[in-house]
């Protein structure tokens, strides 16, 4: 991915500066990744499992799962997103606020991961086998950071390397969800990603400083505007159809 620089002109790849808090988070994730390869037993203790959290008392899992990763590609993708988009957010917010936001998004997503699977089980719509599926990765926290970026600079242009598509930053989260649902692997935690976005949205709404954050009044206004445009297009289409029925004069 690439995006427009701070000056608003030209295109550039990556942030101009990588803040220390981003470097420290990347180093921490890499260190845990190597530790889990050396000590495979960490997997069963640190990943987020609904049954372990609620039945065995592993209350630390909504925090520890976000430092674990399922492979080299998994950690590279997450750390790339953290570096690419998190650096610019951290430069504006400062290290303490950014770290607090990152951790709250990750832990909030973790709590949703260990709680949501219980709903269909309690309703009798799913078996208890789903309660033992582990989840790991920093994606919940990363999706919160991506939301913060897209709402802080909604009009910035982002260019995907593959496919080569340019779009405004405000569409980053919807596009990522579309791509992971239709093109992603079957073991992607949509609940974790959505949890990170939800917690990030609540935090940003409470802070009130993200320009791209929509209020309910704005959503209602945009829906009414969409309805008016739809009716206008219908009228224009009908007028065009009627005009085509008239004879031509020459």
C-alpha positions, 0 to 999 in steps of 0.5 A, a space after each residue: 500500500 502507498 498513500 499521499 504524504 503529509 504535504 498532500 502532494 505526490 505519492 509515497 510508500 510508508 510513513 516518513 518516521 517510525 515512532 519508538 512506540 511502533 518499533 517497540 510493539 513490533 519488537 515485542 510481537 517478534 520476540 513472542 513469535 520466536 518464543 512460541 516457536 521455541 516453546 510450543 506449549 505457550 500456544 495452549 496457554 496464551 491463545 484465546 479459547 472460550 472454554 479456557 477463559 470461562 471454564 478454566 479461568 484463563 483470564 489472561 488470554 484476551 490480552 496474551 492472544 494478541 501477541 501470538 501469531 500463526 505463522 510468518 505471513 500472519 505476523 508480517 501482515 499484521 506488523 506491516 499494517 501497524 507500521 504503515 498506518 499506526 506510525 502516522 496515528 502515533 505521531 499525532 497522538 503521542 506514545 501513551 495515548 496510542 499504546 492505550 488505544 492499541 491495547 484496549 482494541 486488542 483486549 476488547 476484541 479478545 473479550 468478544 472472541 471468548 464470549 461470542 461463541 457461547 451465544 449459539 451454544 446456549 441457544 442450542 444452535 451450535 455444539 460445544 466443540 466450537 468453544 475449544 477453537 483457539 484464536 491468536 493474532 494482533 489483528 483486533 488491535 490492528 483493525 482498531 488502528 486502521 479505523 483510527 487512521 481512516 477516520 482521522 484522515 478520511 480523504 487521504 488516497 490509499 493505493 493498493 499494490 495488488 490489485 492496483 486500486 486507489 481509494 479514499 482512506 474512509 473506505 479502508 475498513 469496508 474494503 478489508 472486510 469485503 476482501 477477507 470475507 470473499 478472498 480470505 482463508 476460512 480460519 480468519 476471525 471476523 469476530 476479532 476484526 469486528 471487535 477491534 473496529 467496534 472498540 476503536 469506534 467507541 473510543 474515538 466517539 468518546 474522544 470526539 476528535 476523528 473527523 471522519 467519524 459519523 454520528 447517527 444524525 449524519 448517517 440519517 442525513 446521508 440516508 435521506 440524501 441517498 433516497 432523494 438522489 434515487 428518486 431524482 435519478 428515477 425521474 430523470 430516467 423517466 423523462 429520458 425515456 419519454 423524450 426518446 419516444 418523440 419524433 426527430 425533426 430535421 
